[in-house]
Amino acid sequence: MAPVFPDAEALTLGFLREQLPAGTQYGTYVPGSYDGARPLVIVRRIGGHMRWPALDIATVDVETWAASRETAHDVAQEVTAALMATRTTGGPFARVNVIAGLTFMADDLTELSRWVMTFQISIRPRGADHGA
């Protein structure tokens, strides 16, 4: 049977929900009603490639949003630390690399603060030995 890989966006969002403080919102897009009152983490797969049959190497953009530049930055730092820590924890993440580090990009329409970063996340197929 051919390997089946987890959805990179869902896997990353689920992992970050477990790692970051309560009260943070998560998704794959910014809700129209978002006002910055609570931090928001957006995860979008923007590409990648496969190393068949062992790895799905996803390129993922992560955005952190908040009312203030400082809060959005703090959440971005927590996201980076959590994802980079997967190098030692095992699980479905085989490797995480930073492709583009923190970049501040205020949203001109909402005037909310946003930090953007890009990761390469190598994901093992479902049922793979996650101890390696």
Buried (B, 14 or more C-beta within 10 A) or exposed (E): EEBEBBEBBEBBBBBBEEBBEEEBBBBEEBEEEBEBEBBBBBBBBEEBEEEEEEBBBBBBBBBBBBBEBEBBBBBBBBBBEBBEEBEEEEEBBBEBBEEEEBEEEEBEEBEBBBBBBBBBBBBBBEEBEEEE
